[in-house]
Amino acid sequence: MSYHVLFICTGNTCRSPMAAALMKHHYPEVEVASAGVMATNGEPAATEAVRAMDERRVEMNHESQPLTKELIDWADVIFAMTRGHKDIMQRMFPGAEKKTVLLKEYAGASGDKDIGDPIGGGREVYHETAEEMEESLQAAWERYMKEKSLD
């Protein structure tokens, strides 16, 4: 079975494209997309986001896209970067909350459940964000797969 995973953030140029690239890298069998709750079409990923992925030898070929009902319908699970993204998405697309989780919270993180926006930060901020995301992603995906096997 093929799984469809959607990552959402604000502008779809930093966090969600990095998360999608990491997911594709670690789980090539999974179909992955990313979108932003306030994104426009066709923006490239932020330079520092691309650099953070390059340093991990993770390919990121990305153009931004806004969140749509078609993407939500396509996804088996939607990982939001912050509670704010989840809230905005639920107002835009009622019913989508059934398959939406906060990435860090679902991964079992304690403390702050949001993955902070690195935009405007330097190399180190993007590196830290990528690290936080990669750890959360692996824990969240293991949990998701375990729950799916119980269905």
DSSP file with accessible surface (Angstrom, degrees, kcal/mol):
  #  RESIDUE AA STRUCTURE BP1 BP2  ACC     N-H-->O    O-->H-N    N-H-->O    O-->H-N    TCO  KAPPA ALPHA  PHI   PSI    X-CA   Y-CA   Z-CA
    1    1 A M              0   0  181      0, 0.0     2,-0.4     0, 0.0     0, 0.0   0.000 360.0 360.0 360.0 138.4    0.0    0.0    0.0
    2    2 A S        -     0   0   51     28,-0.1     2,-0.4     2,-0.0    28,-0.1  -0.823 360.0-147.9 -98.0 135.0    1.2    3.5   -0.9
    3    3 A Y        -     0   0   35     -2,-0.4    28,-2.8    26,-0.3     2,-0.5  -0.818   1.5-147.2-102.8 145.5    0.7    6.3    1.7
    4    4 A H  E     -a   31   0A  44     -2,-0.4    72,-3.2    26,-0.2    73,-1.5  -0.958  18.0-172.9-112.7 117.8    0.1    9.9    0.9
    5    5 A V  E     -ab  32  77A   0     26,-2.9    28,-2.2    -2,-0.5     2,-0.4  -0.943   4.5-166.9-117.5 129.7    1.6   12.4    3.3
    6    6 A L  E     -ab  33  78A   0     71,-2.2    73,-3.0    -2,-0.5     2,-0.4  -0.948   3.0-161.5-116.9 133.0    1.0   16.1    3.3
    7    7 A F  E     -ab  34  79A   0     26,-2.0    28,-2.2    -2,-0.4     2,-0.4  -0.936  11.2-165.9-110.5 136.3    3.1   18.7    5.3
    8    8 A I  E     +ab  35  80A   0     71,-2.3    73,-1.6    -2,-0.4    28,-0.2  -0.956  19.6 145.1-126.7 144.8    1.7   22.2    5.9
    9    9 A C  E     -a   36   0A   2     26,-1.5    28,-2.7    -2,-0.4    29,-0.3  -0.657  56.8 -77.3-145.0-153.2    3.2   25.4    7.1
   10   10 A T  S    S+     0   0   45     26,-0.3    28,-2.7    -2,-0.2    29,-0.2   0.979 113.9   4.6 -83.0 -70.7    2.7   29.1    6.3
   11   11 A G  S    S-     0   0   29     25,-0.1    29,-0.4    26,-0.1    25,-0.2   0.459  87.7-126.7 -99.8  -4.0    4.3   30.0    3.0
   12   12 A N  S    S+     0   0    0     23,-0.3    24,-0.1    27,-0.1    22,-0.1   0.858  84.3 100.2  60.6  39.7    5.5   26.6    1.9
   13   13 A T  S    S+     0   0   30     32,-0.1    33,-2.9    51,-0.1    36,-0.2   0.487  89.0  13.5-126.1  -9.3    9.1   27.8    1.4
   14   14 A C  S  > S+     0   0    3     31,-0.2     4,-1.9    35,-0.1     5,-0.2   0.542 123.0  25.7-126.7 -81.5   10.9   26.5    4.6
   15   15 A R  H  > S+     0   0   10      2,-0.2     4,-2.8     1,-0.2     5,-0.2   0.940 120.7  43.2 -65.4 -55.9    9.4   24.1    7.0
   16   16 A S  H  > S+     0   0    0      1,-0.2     4,-2.7     2,-0.2     5,-0.2   0.912 115.6  48.7 -65.5 -36.9    6.9   22.0    5.0
   17   17 A P  H  > S+     0   0    2      0, 0.0     4,-2.5     0, 0.0    -1,-0.2   0.909 113.0  48.7 -67.6 -34.8    9.3   21.6    2.0
   18   18 A M  H  X S+     0   0    0     -4,-1.9     4,-2.6     2,-0.2    -2,-0.2   0.938 112.7  47.6 -65.9 -44.2   12.1   20.6    4.3
   19   19 A A  H  X S+     0   0    0     -4,-2.8     4,-2.5     1,-0.2    -1,-0.2   0.919 112.6  49.4 -62.0 -42.3    9.9   18.1    6.0
   20   20 A A  H  X S+     0   0    5     -4,-2.7     4,-2.6    -5,-0.2    -1,-0.2   0.920 111.4  48.8 -63.5 -42.8    8.7   16.7    2.7
   21   21 A A  H  X S+     0   0    5     -4,-2.5     4,-2.1     1,-0.2    -2,-0.2   0.916 112.1  48.7 -63.8 -42.2   12.3   16.4    1.4
   22   22 A L  H  X S+     0   0    0     -4,-2.6     4,-2.6     2,-0.2     5,-0.3   0.907 111.0  50.7 -63.9 -41.2   13.3   14.5    4.6
   23   23 A M  H  X S+     0   0    0     -4,-2.5     4,-2.9     1,-0.2     7,-0.2   0.936 111.0  47.8 -62.2 -46.9   10.3   12.2    4.3
   24   24 A K  H  < S+     0   0  107     -4,-2.6    -1,-0.2     1,-0.2    -2,-0.2   0.870 113.2  50.2 -60.9 -37.4   11.1   11.4    0.7
   25   25 A H  H  < S+     0   0   93     -4,-2.1    -2,-0.2    -5,-0.2    -1,-0.2   0.931 120.1  32.6 -67.5 -47.8   14.7   10.8    1.6
   26   26 A H  H  < S+     0   0   60     -4,-2.6    -2,-0.2     1,-0.2    -1,-0.2   0.765 132.3  30.1 -81.6 -29.7   14.0    8.4    4.6
   27   27 A Y    ><  +     0   0   36     -4,-2.9     3,-2.2    -5,-0.3    -1,-0.2  -0.617  64.4 169.9-131.8  72.5   10.9    6.8    3.2
   28   28 A P  T 3  S+     0   0  102      0, 0.0    -1,-0.1     0, 0.0    -4,-0.1   0.722  75.1  65.3 -62.3 -17.8   11.1    6.7   -0.6
   29   29 A E  T 3  S+     0   0  123     -3,-0.1     2,-0.3     2,-0.1   -26,-0.3   0.630  86.9  87.9 -78.3 -11.6    8.1    4.5   -0.9
   30   30 A V  S <  S-     0   0    8     -3,-2.2     2,-0.5    -7,-0.2   -26,-0.2  -0.692  77.4-130.9 -91.8 137.3    5.8    7.2    0.5
   31   31 A E  E     -a    4   0A  95    -28,-2.8   -26,-2.9    -2,-0.3     2,-0.4  -0.773  34.2-168.9 -86.5 129.9    4.2    9.8   -1.7
   32   32 A V  E     +a    5   0A  20     -2,-0.5     2,-0.3   -28,-0.2   -26,-0.2  -0.934  17.8 167.1-128.7 143.1    4.8   13.2   -0.3
   33   33 A A  E     -a    6   0A  18    -28,-2.2   -26,-2.0    -2,-0.4     2,-0.3  -0.950  13.6-156.9-143.3 163.1    3.5   16.8   -0.9
   34   34 A S  E     +a    7   0A   6     -2,-0.3     2,-0.3   -28,-0.2   -26,-0.2  -0.980  13.6 169.3-141.4 154.9    3.7   20.1    1.0
   35   35 A A  E     -a    8   0A   0    -28,-2.2   -26,-1.5    -2,-0.3     2,-0.4  -0.961  24.5-124.1-155.6 166.9    1.6   23.2    0.9
   36   36 A G  E >   -ac   9  66A   0     29,-2.1    31,-2.0    -2,-0.3     3,-0.9  -0.950  12.0-140.1-123.7 143.2    1.1   26.5    2.8
   37   37 A V  T 3  S+     0   0   13    -28,-2.7   -27,-0.2    -2,-0.4   -26,-0.1   0.691 112.7  24.3 -71.7 -16.3   -2.0   27.9    4.4
   38   38 A M  T 3  S+     0   0  128    -28,-2.7    -1,-0.2   -29,-0.3   -27,-0.1  -0.010  99.2 131.5-132.0  28.2   -0.9   31.4    3.1
   39   39 A A    <   -     0   0   14     -3,-0.9     2,-0.3   -29,-0.2   -27,-0.1  -0.425  43.9-146.8 -85.4 157.1    1.3   30.3    0.2
   40   40 A T    >   -     0   0   85    -29,-0.4     3,-0.6    25,-0.1     2,-0.3  -0.727  35.5 -90.1-108.8 167.9    1.3   31.4   -3.4
   41   41 A N  T 3  S+     0   0  120     -2,-0.3    24,-0.2     1,-0.2    23,-0.1  -0.571  96.5  12.0 -80.4 139.3    2.1   29.2   -6.4
   42   42 A G  T 3  S+     0   0   37     22,-2.6    -1,-0.2    -2,-0.3    23,-0.1   0.534  73.7 145.1  84.5   9.9    5.7   28.7   -7.7
   43   43 A E    <   -     0   0   97     -3,-0.6    21,-2.8   -32,-0.1    -1,-0.2  -0.618  47.6-121.9 -79.2 141.6    8.0   30.2   -5.1
   44   44 A P  B     -E   63   0B  87      0, 0.0    19,-0.2     0, 0.0     3,-0.1  -0.357  35.2 -90.3 -74.4 161.8   11.3   28.5   -4.7
   45   45 A A        -     0   0   12     17,-0.6   -31,-0.2     1,-0.1   -32,-0.1  -0.372  57.3 -85.7 -64.9 151.3   12.3   27.1   -1.3
   46   46 A A     >  -     0   0   21    -33,-2.9     4,-2.3     1,-0.1     3,-0.4  -0.308  36.4-120.9 -58.9 140.9   14.3   29.5    0.9
   47   47 A T  H  > S+     0   0  100      1,-0.3     4,-2.5     2,-0.2     5,-0.1   0.891 113.4  49.5 -52.4 -44.7   18.0   29.4    0.1
   48   48 A E  H  > S+     0   0   45      2,-0.2     4,-2.5     1,-0.2    -1,-0.3   0.835 108.0  54.4 -68.7 -30.2   18.9   28.5    3.7
   49   49 A A  H  > S+     0   0    0     -3,-0.4     4,-1.9     2,-0.2    -2,-0.2   0.934 110.0  46.6 -66.8 -43.4   16.3   25.6    3.6
   50   50 A V  H  X S+     0   0   45     -4,-2.3     4,-2.9     1,-0.2    -2,-0.2   0.931 112.6  50.4 -62.7 -43.6   17.9   24.2    0.4
   51   51 A R  H  X S+     0   0  106     -4,-2.5     4,-2.5     1,-0.2    -2,-0.2   0.912 107.6  53.1 -61.7 -42.6   21.4   24.6    2.0
   52   52 A A  H  X S+     0   0    3     -4,-2.5     4,-0.7     1,-0.2    -1,-0.2   0.887 113.0  44.4 -61.7 -37.5   20.2   22.8    5.2
   53   53 A M  H ><>S+     0   0    0     -4,-1.9     5,-2.7     2,-0.2     3,-0.8   0.906 110.1  54.7 -73.5 -40.5   19.0   19.9    3.1
   54   54 A D  H ><5S+     0   0   98     -4,-2.9     3,-1.7     1,-0.3    -2,-0.2   0.898 103.3  56.6 -57.4 -41.1   22.2   19.9    0.9
   55   55 A E  H 3<5S+     0   0   67     -4,-2.5    -1,-0.3     1,-0.3    -2,-0.2   0.772 110.2  45.0 -62.9 -25.3   24.2   19.5    4.1
   56   56 A R  T <<5S-     0   0   41     -3,-0.8    -1,-0.3    -4,-0.7    -2,-0.2   0.329 115.8-117.3 -94.8   2.5   22.2   16.4    4.9
   57   57 A R  T < 5 +     0   0  210     -3,-1.7     2,-0.5     1,-0.2    -3,-0.2   0.888  67.5 145.0  58.0  42.0   22.6   15.2    1.3
   58   58 A V      < -     0   0    3     -5,-2.7     2,-0.2    -8,-0.2    -1,-0.2  -0.953  48.4-129.8-112.1 124.2   18.8   15.4    0.9
   59   59 A E        -     0   0  162     -2,-0.5     2,-0.4   -38,-0.2   -34,-0.1  -0.530  24.7-176.8 -75.5 134.3   17.4   16.4   -2.4
   60   60 A M        +     0   0   27     -2,-0.2     2,-0.6   -10,-0.1   -15,-0.1  -0.877  10.9 169.7-136.2 103.1   14.9   19.2   -2.4
   61   61 A N        +     0   0  143     -2,-0.4     2,-0.4   -44,-0.1    -2,-0.0  -0.946  29.3 164.8-110.3 106.9   13.3   20.2   -5.7
   62   62 A H        +     0   0   33     -2,-0.6   -17,-0.6   -17,-0.1     2,-0.4  -0.970  34.6 176.4-140.9 141.9   10.5   22.5   -4.7
   63   63 A E  B     -E   44   0B 138     -2,-0.4   -50,-0.1   -19,-0.2    -2,-0.0  -0.991  41.0-113.1-133.7 134.1    7.9   25.1   -5.8
   64   64 A S        -     0   0    3    -21,-2.8   -22,-2.6    -2,-0.4   -52,-0.1  -0.183  33.7-178.5 -66.0 155.6    5.4   26.5   -3.3
   65   65 A Q        -     0   0   65    -24,-0.2   -29,-2.1   -23,-0.1   -26,-0.2  -0.984  26.9-111.8-150.9 147.3    1.7   25.8   -3.5
   66   66 A P  B     -c   36   0A  39      0, 0.0     2,-0.2     0, 0.0   -29,-0.2  -0.442  43.1 -95.5 -75.3 155.2   -1.3   26.9   -1.5
   67   67 A L        -     0   0    9    -31,-2.0     2,-0.3    -2,-0.1     3,-0.0  -0.510  51.3-177.1 -67.9 133.0   -3.3   24.3    0.5
   68   68 A T     >  -     0   0   44     -2,-0.2     4,-2.0     1,-0.1     5,-0.2  -0.899  41.8-114.1-130.9 163.1   -6.3   23.0   -1.5
   69   69 A K  H  > S+     0   0  111     -2,-0.3     4,-3.0     1,-0.2     5,-0.2   0.874 117.0  58.9 -62.7 -36.1   -9.2   20.7   -0.9
   70   70 A E  H  > S+     0   0  138      1,-0.2     4,-2.1     2,-0.2    -1,-0.2   0.911 106.2  47.1 -61.2 -42.6   -7.7   18.4   -3.6
   71   71 A L  H  > S+     0   0   22      2,-0.2     4,-1.9     1,-0.2    -1,-0.2   0.912 112.6  49.4 -64.8 -42.4   -4.4   18.1   -1.5
   72   72 A I  H  < S+     0   0    8     -4,-2.0    -2,-0.2     1,-0.2    -1,-0.2   0.933 112.2  47.8 -63.1 -43.9   -6.4   17.4    1.7
   73   73 A D  H  < S+     0   0   92     -4,-3.0    -1,-0.2     1,-0.2    -2,-0.2   0.871 111.4  52.1 -63.7 -36.4   -8.5   14.7   -0.1
   74   74 A W  H  < S+     0   0   76     -4,-2.1    -1,-0.2    -5,-0.2    -2,-0.2   0.860  94.9  88.6 -66.7 -36.3   -5.3   13.2   -1.5
   75   75 A A     <  -     0   0    2     -4,-1.9   -70,-0.2     1,-0.1     3,-0.1  -0.370  53.8-166.5 -74.8 140.3   -3.5   12.9    1.8
   76   76 A D  S    S+     0   0   56    -72,-3.2     2,-0.3     1,-0.4   -71,-0.2   0.776  87.0  10.9 -83.7 -35.7   -3.8    9.9    4.2
   77   77 A V  E     -b    5   0A   6    -73,-1.5   -71,-2.2     2,-0.0     2,-0.5  -0.995  68.4-152.3-143.6 143.5   -2.3   12.0    7.0
   78   78 A I  E     -bd   6 100A   0     21,-2.9    23,-2.7    -2,-0.3     2,-0.6  -0.984   7.1-158.1-120.3 122.7   -1.5   15.7    7.2
   79   79 A F  E     -bd   7 101A   0    -73,-3.0   -71,-2.3    -2,-0.5     2,-0.3  -0.907   9.9-160.9-102.3 116.4    1.4   16.9    9.4
   80   80 A A  E     -bd   8 102A   0     21,-2.9    23,-2.5    -2,-0.6    24,-0.3  -0.720  15.2-145.4 -94.5 146.7    1.1   20.5   10.5
   81   81 A M  S    S+     0   0    2    -73,-1.6    34,-2.7    -2,-0.3     2,-0.3   0.808  80.5  15.6 -80.3 -32.0    4.1   22.4   11.8
   82   82 A T  S  > S-     0   0   18     32,-0.2     4,-1.9   -74,-0.2    -1,-0.2  -0.955  73.2-115.1-139.7 161.7    2.2   24.5   14.3
   83   83 A R  H  > S+     0   0   96     -2,-0.3     4,-2.8     1,-0.2     5,-0.2   0.881 117.2  59.5 -60.7 -36.2   -1.1   24.6   16.1
   84   84 A G  H  > S+     0   0   34      1,-0.2     4,-2.6     2,-0.2    -1,-0.2   0.912 104.1  48.8 -59.7 -42.6   -1.8   27.9   14.2
   85   85 A H  H  > S+     0   0    7      1,-0.2     4,-2.6     2,-0.2    -1,-0.2   0.923 111.8  49.3 -62.6 -43.5   -1.4   26.1   10.9
   86   86 A K  H  X S+     0   0   33     -4,-1.9     4,-2.3     1,-0.2    -2,-0.2   0.920 112.0  48.5 -61.9 -43.7   -3.8   23.4   12.0
   87   87 A D  H  X S+     0   0   61     -4,-2.8     4,-1.8     2,-0.2    -2,-0.2   0.920 112.6  47.1 -63.5 -46.3   -6.4   25.9   13.2
   88   88 A I  H  X S+     0   0   36     -4,-2.6     4,-2.3     1,-0.2     5,-0.2   0.938 112.5  50.4 -60.7 -46.4   -6.2   28.0   10.0
   89   89 A M  H  X S+     0   0    0     -4,-2.6     4,-3.0     1,-0.2    -2,-0.2   0.909 108.4  51.9 -60.5 -41.6   -6.5   24.8    7.9
   90   90 A Q  H  < S+     0   0   50     -4,-2.3    -1,-0.2     1,-0.2    -2,-0.2   0.847 110.3  48.7 -67.3 -31.8   -9.6   23.6    9.9
   91   91 A R  H  < S+     0   0  181     -4,-1.8    -1,-0.2     1,-0.2    -2,-0.2   0.888 116.6  42.9 -71.5 -38.4  -11.3   26.9    9.4
   92   92 A M  H  < S+     0   0   83     -4,-2.3    -2,-0.2     1,-0.3    -1,-0.2   0.857 130.5  23.6 -72.4 -37.9  -10.5   26.8    5.6
   93   93 A F  S >< S-     0   0   40     -4,-3.0     3,-2.2    -5,-0.2     4,-0.3  -0.690  79.3-155.5-134.5  78.0  -11.4   23.1    5.2
   94   94 A P  T 3  S+     0   0  112      0, 0.0    -3,-0.1     0, 0.0    -4,-0.1  -0.269  82.6  32.5 -55.4 138.5  -13.8   21.8    7.9
   95   95 A G  T >  S+     0   0   25     -5,-0.1     3,-1.3     0, 0.0     4,-0.2   0.086  87.8 101.4 101.3 -21.9  -13.5   18.1    8.3
   96   96 A A  G X   +     0   0    4     -3,-2.2     3,-1.6     1,-0.2     4,-0.2   0.743  63.4  77.9 -68.5 -19.4   -9.7   18.0    7.5
   97   97 A E  G >  S+     0   0   83      1,-0.3     3,-1.1    -4,-0.3    -1,-0.2   0.749  75.7  76.2 -64.2 -20.2   -8.9   17.8   11.2
   98   98 A K  G <  S+     0   0  174     -3,-1.3    -1,-0.3     1,-0.3    -2,-0.1   0.802 109.6  26.8 -60.8 -29.3   -9.8   14.1   11.2
   99   99 A K  G <  S+     0   0   62     -3,-1.6   -21,-2.9    -4,-0.2     2,-0.4   0.192 103.4 100.1-119.2  18.8   -6.5   13.3    9.4
  100  100 A T  E <   +d   78   0A   4     -3,-1.1     2,-0.3    -4,-0.2   -21,-0.2  -0.895  40.9 167.5-112.0 132.7   -4.4   16.3   10.7
  101  101 A V  E     -d   79   0A  33    -23,-2.7   -21,-2.9    -2,-0.4     2,-0.5  -0.947  42.0-105.1-134.8 156.0   -1.9   16.1   13.5
  102  102 A L  E  >  -d   80   0A   0     -2,-0.3     4,-3.1   -23,-0.2     5,-0.3  -0.739  31.9-138.3 -78.3 125.8    0.9   18.4   14.8
  103  103 A L  H  > S+     0   0    1    -23,-2.5     4,-1.6    -2,-0.5    -1,-0.2   0.929  99.1  40.4 -53.0 -52.4    4.1   16.8   13.7
  104  104 A K  H  4>S+     0   0   29      9,-0.5     5,-2.2   -24,-0.3     4,-0.3   0.899 117.0  48.5 -69.2 -39.2    6.0   17.3   16.9
  105  105 A E  H >45S+     0   0   72      8,-0.5     3,-1.8     1,-0.2    -1,-0.2   0.937 111.2  50.0 -65.3 -45.3    3.1   16.5   19.2
  106  106 A Y  H 3<5S+     0   0   19     -4,-3.1    -1,-0.2     1,-0.3    -2,-0.2   0.824 104.5  60.0 -63.6 -29.6    2.3   13.3   17.3
  107  107 A A  T 3<5S-     0   0   24     -4,-1.6    -1,-0.3    -5,-0.3    -2,-0.2   0.553 122.3-108.2 -74.7  -9.0    6.0   12.4   17.6
  108  108 A G  T < 5 +     0   0   62     -3,-1.8    -3,-0.2    -4,-0.3    -2,-0.1   0.648  58.5 166.5  92.5  17.4    5.6   12.5   21.4
  109  109 A A      < -     0   0   29     -5,-2.2     2,-0.2     4,-0.1    -1,-0.2  -0.332  25.8-142.8 -66.7 145.0    7.6   15.6   22.0
  110  110 A S        +     0   0  108      2,-0.0     2,-0.2    -2,-0.0    -1,-0.1  -0.641  66.1  15.2 -99.1 165.6    7.3   17.3   25.4
  111  111 A G  S    S+     0   0   59     -2,-0.2     2,-0.1     2,-0.0    -2,-0.0  -0.474 118.2  24.3  75.1-143.6    7.2   21.0   25.9
  112  112 A D        -     0   0  106     -2,-0.2    -2,-0.0     1,-0.1    -3,-0.0  -0.353  60.4-166.0 -61.1 127.3    6.6   23.2   22.9
  113  113 A K        +     0   0   58     -2,-0.1    -8,-0.5     2,-0.1    -9,-0.5   0.461  59.2  91.4 -95.2  -4.7    4.7   21.3   20.2
  114  114 A D  S    S-     0   0   48    -10,-0.1     2,-0.7   -32,-0.1   -32,-0.2  -0.707  71.3-135.6 -92.7 145.1    5.3   23.8   17.4
  115  115 A I        -     0   0    0    -34,-2.7  -100,-0.1    -2,-0.3    -2,-0.1  -0.901  37.0-125.2 -95.6 113.2    8.2   23.7   15.0
  116  116 A G        -     0   0   42     -2,-0.7   -34,-0.0     1,-0.1    -1,-0.0  -0.173  19.6-104.1 -63.6 153.1    9.3   27.3   14.9
  117  117 A D        -     0   0   76      1,-0.1    -1,-0.1     2,-0.1     9,-0.0  -0.654  26.0-166.8 -79.8 119.2    9.6   29.3   11.7
  118  118 A P    >   +     0   0    1      0, 0.0     3,-3.0     0, 0.0     8,-0.1   0.551  41.0 134.1 -82.8  -4.2   13.3   29.7   10.6
  119  119 A I  T 3  S+     0   0   97      1,-0.3     3,-0.1     6,-0.1    -2,-0.1  -0.137  76.2  14.8 -53.7 132.4   12.5   32.4    8.0
  120  120 A G  T 3  S+     0   0   81      1,-0.3    -1,-0.3     0, 0.0     2,-0.1   0.273 103.6 115.7  86.6 -11.6   15.0   35.2    8.3
  121  121 A G    <   -     0   0   24     -3,-3.0    -1,-0.3     1,-0.1   -73,-0.1  -0.435  64.8-112.7 -84.0 165.9   17.3   33.1   10.5
  122  122 A G     >  -     0   0   40     -2,-0.1     4,-1.9    -3,-0.1     3,-0.4  -0.069  44.9 -72.1 -86.6-169.4   20.8   32.2    9.5
  123  123 A R  H  > S+     0   0  124      1,-0.2     4,-2.4     2,-0.2     5,-0.2   0.868 129.2  53.7 -52.8 -44.0   22.3   28.8    8.6
  124  124 A E  H  > S+     0   0  101      1,-0.2     4,-2.7     2,-0.2    -1,-0.2   0.892 106.3  51.8 -64.1 -40.4   22.3   27.6   12.3
  125  125 A V  H  > S+     0   0   57     -3,-0.4     4,-2.4     1,-0.2    -1,-0.2   0.931 112.5  45.7 -63.0 -44.4   18.6   28.3   12.7
  126  126 A Y  H  X S+     0   0    7     -4,-1.9     4,-2.7     2,-0.2    -2,-0.2   0.895 111.5  52.6 -65.7 -39.2   17.7   26.3    9.6
  127  127 A H  H  X S+     0   0   57     -4,-2.4     4,-2.4    -5,-0.2    -2,-0.2   0.936 111.0  46.7 -61.4 -45.7   20.1   23.5   10.7
  128  128 A E  H  X S+     0   0  110     -4,-2.7     4,-2.6     2,-0.2    -2,-0.2   0.896 112.3  50.5 -63.8 -40.6   18.4   23.3   14.1
  129  129 A T  H  X S+     0   0   10     -4,-2.4     4,-2.7     2,-0.2    -2,-0.2   0.928 110.7  48.8 -63.6 -43.9   14.9   23.4   12.5
  130  130 A A  H  X S+     0   0    0     -4,-2.7     4,-2.8     2,-0.2    -2,-0.2   0.913 111.8  49.7 -62.4 -41.1   15.9   20.5   10.1
  131  131 A E  H  X S+     0   0   76     -4,-2.4     4,-2.2     2,-0.2     5,-0.2   0.938 112.3  46.9 -62.7 -48.1   17.3   18.5   13.0
  132  132 A E  H  X S+     0   0   53     -4,-2.6     4,-2.2     1,-0.2    -2,-0.2   0.914 114.8  47.7 -60.6 -42.2   14.2   19.0   15.1
  133  133 A M  H  X S+     0   0    1     -4,-2.7     4,-3.2    -5,-0.2    -2,-0.2   0.909 109.1  52.2 -66.7 -43.6   12.0   18.1   12.1
  134  134 A E  H  X S+     0   0   32     -4,-2.8     4,-2.1     2,-0.2     5,-0.2   0.931 112.0  45.9 -62.0 -43.9   14.0   15.0   11.2
  135  135 A E  H  X S+     0   0  119     -4,-2.2     4,-1.9     1,-0.2    -1,-0.2   0.934 116.1  45.6 -63.5 -46.5   13.8   13.6   14.7
  136  136 A S  H  X S+     0   0   12     -4,-2.2     4,-3.0    -5,-0.2     5,-0.2   0.908 110.8  54.3 -63.0 -42.5   10.0   14.4   14.9
  137  137 A L  H  X S+     0   0    1     -4,-3.2     4,-2.8     2,-0.2     5,-0.2   0.923 108.4  47.0 -60.6 -46.2    9.4   13.0   11.5
  138  138 A Q  H  X S+     0   0   65     -4,-2.1     4,-2.2     1,-0.2    -1,-0.2   0.939 115.6  44.9 -65.2 -43.3   11.0    9.6   12.2
  139  139 A A  H  X S+     0   0   38     -4,-1.9     4,-2.1    -5,-0.2    -2,-0.2   0.916 115.0  48.8 -65.7 -42.6    9.1    9.2   15.5
  140  140 A A  H  X S+     0   0    0     -4,-3.0     4,-2.8    -5,-0.2    -2,-0.2   0.913 111.5  48.7 -64.8 -41.4    5.8   10.3   14.0
  141  141 A W  H  X S+     0   0    7     -4,-2.8     4,-2.8    -5,-0.2     5,-0.2   0.912 109.5  51.8 -69.2 -39.0    6.1    8.0   11.0
  142  142 A E  H  X S+     0   0  121     -4,-2.2     4,-2.2    -5,-0.2    -1,-0.2   0.929 112.7  46.5 -59.6 -43.6    6.9    5.0   13.2
  143  143 A R  H  X S+     0   0  107     -4,-2.1     4,-2.7     2,-0.2    -2,-0.2   0.932 112.0  50.3 -63.6 -45.3    3.8    5.8   15.3
  144  144 A Y  H  X S+     0   0   17     -4,-2.8     4,-2.5     1,-0.2    -2,-0.2   0.936 111.9  47.2 -59.8 -46.3    1.7    6.3   12.3
  145  145 A M  H  X S+     0   0   64     -4,-2.8     4,-1.9     1,-0.2    -1,-0.2   0.894 111.6  51.1 -65.2 -37.4    2.8    3.0   10.8
  146  146 A K  H  X S+     0   0  142     -4,-2.2     4,-0.8    -5,-0.2    -1,-0.2   0.931 111.8  46.9 -64.2 -45.3    2.2    1.2   14.1
  147  147 A E  H >X S+     0   0   75     -4,-2.7     4,-0.7     1,-0.2     3,-0.5   0.881 110.5  52.9 -65.1 -37.4   -1.3    2.6   14.4
  148  148 A K  H >< S+     0   0   72     -4,-2.5     3,-0.7     1,-0.2    -1,-0.2   0.866 104.3  55.7 -66.0 -36.3   -2.1    1.7   10.7
  149  149 A S  H 3< S+     0   0   92     -4,-1.9    -1,-0.2     1,-0.2    -2,-0.2   0.739 105.3  53.5 -70.3 -18.4   -1.0   -1.9   11.3
  150  150 A L  H <<        0   0  141     -4,-0.8    -1,-0.2    -3,-0.5    -2,-0.2   0.647 360.0 360.0 -87.0 -17.6   -3.5   -2.1   14.2
  151  151 A D    <<        0   0  147     -3,-0.7    -3,-0.0    -4,-0.7    -4,-0.0  -0.323 360.0 360.0 -64.4 360.0   -6.4   -1.0   12.0
